[in-house]
C-alpha cells in the first residue's frame, strides 16, 4: 500500500459537500468548527487529550496531492472544476487546540478550526479518526494508572486496531500516566526508551525441560548484562521451578541487589496475589530484596485495584489490550460541529437533549483558587465573562441547568488559564511541539490540581463545568427563533 496521507483518511461526503459549497459560491465563507465530546466513557468524570500533535501534522498535509489524485474518488467531468480547486487548495486558516495531556470535560472545544468552509469541512473525518482513537486510549490509561501508585507499562501492540493504532496508542498511554510502552516505534518517534522482557517461546526454544528453562535464563542474562533484566518464571511451574531457576541463574551470573541496572521476575498467570506473595518470600530468603516482581495477565484498573486490596507483592504492572483497545469502551465520542459561519453563530437542534450544541466562537477558562481547580467556564470569545476573566475582575458563574447554583469569584481571589491555545495561524504552525516527557509532566500536574474525589474511579465527584451567561443567551435566542419558525412552518 502507498504511504497514507492522513489528511485524506476521510469520507466521501466531506467532498460531495465541498463540491456543493464551491458550485454555490460558499467556498470562501469563514466557518468555525468545534471538536468536542458529549459524555466520557465508563462514567468517567473527564477525558485526557491526546492526538492534537498528529492533527497539526495532518492539517499541514492538506492539499499536498496533485490534481490527478482526486480522480481516484471524484471521477467524471462533473467534478473537474472541483478537482482543479482541490489541487491548489492549502489550509490557510487558524487552529486552536488543548495541549496533549490536558484534562477536558464534555462540550468544551478540544480543537477549534477557523477557516474557509471547504478547508474546514474536509478536516472532519481525519481529525475525528485521530482524536477518537488517542483519547480513548489515553483516558483508559489514566484510569488504569490511577488504580495504583506502582508503575504501569503499556504493551498492547499485538491487540491494537492496526499498526498506526499501536504506535500512537503507546504515545497516548504514556501521556496519561503509563511509565513506558513496549512499542519500538513509539519509543523511536518520541525519543524515549521502549521496554520489554521475554516471551514463553524464548524458554520453550530450549526444550520443555526444567534444565532448559535454566539454560534459557542463563543465556538471557549473559546477553543482556548491563540492562534491566526481567525473567519470565511461569512457563512450567512458578514456585516449583520457575523462581528457583531464576534465583539459580541470577546467582551464577553475579546478579544481586548490587546490580545497578535493576533485575526482576515476571508473573503472567495464576493467582497473582498468592504467587507474588510467595515469590517475594522466596526472593527475600535468598537476600534478593531489590529483585522486582512484574505482573501481567489480562489486567485492567479493576483487577489491579483488587490485587492492591488483597496485599499482592507486585512492584509494577504490564497492561495490554485493556489500554491499547480501550477494551471496555473502544469508541470515543468526539464530534466535529459547525458553530459559526461568517460571524453568525449557528446551532444543531436535536430530538436528543444531549446533542444540543453550544454556538459561536468559544474559549474555555479553568478557574483556580489557591492552586486547585475550582470550575471551568466556556464563553463566547470577547463576551462579558471572557473579558472579566482576562482582566482579573469579579466573575459570576451560574449552573446552566440550575440557576440556584452559582458562585462569585472576587477580583484577586482566583487564577485562571485558557484551555485552548492557537497552534496554527494563517495555515502555519506557530508553536513548537512538546516532548513526550513534557506532555506527561503537564498531565500529572493538571491531574493533581483536581481533588481526590474528582480523581477517583468509582462514582467520582463531578467537577463544575458551566457556560457564560452570554453563551447561554445566544444559544437560547437561536433556539427560540428556530422553534417559532418550526411551529409556524407549513407548505401549501
Buried (B, 14 or more C-beta within 10 A) or exposed (E): EEEEBBBBBBBEEBBEBBBEBBEEEBBEBBBBBBBBBBEBBEEBBBBBBBBBBBBBBBBBBBBEBEEEBBEEEBEEEEBBEBBEBBBEBEBBBBBBBBBBBBBBBBBBBBBBBBBBBBBBBBBBBBBBBBBBBBBBBBBBBBBBBBBBEBBBBBBBBEBBEEEBBBBBBBBBBBBBBBBBBBBBBBBEBBEBEBBBBBEEEBBBEBEEEBEBBBBBBBBBBEEEEEEBBBBBBBBBBBBEBBBBBBBBBBEEBEBBEEBEEEBBBBBBBBEBBEBBBBBBEBBEEBEBEBBBBBBBBEBBBBBBBEBBEEEBBBBBBBBBBBBBBBBEBBEBBBBBBBBBBEEEBBBEEEEEEEEBBBBBBBBBBBBBEEEEBBBBBBBBBEBBBBEBBBEBBEBBBBBBEEEEEEBEBEEEEBBBEBBBBBBBBEBEBEEEBBEBEBBBBBBBEBBEBBBEEBBEBEEBEEBBBBBBBBBBEBBEEBBEEEEEEEEEEEEE
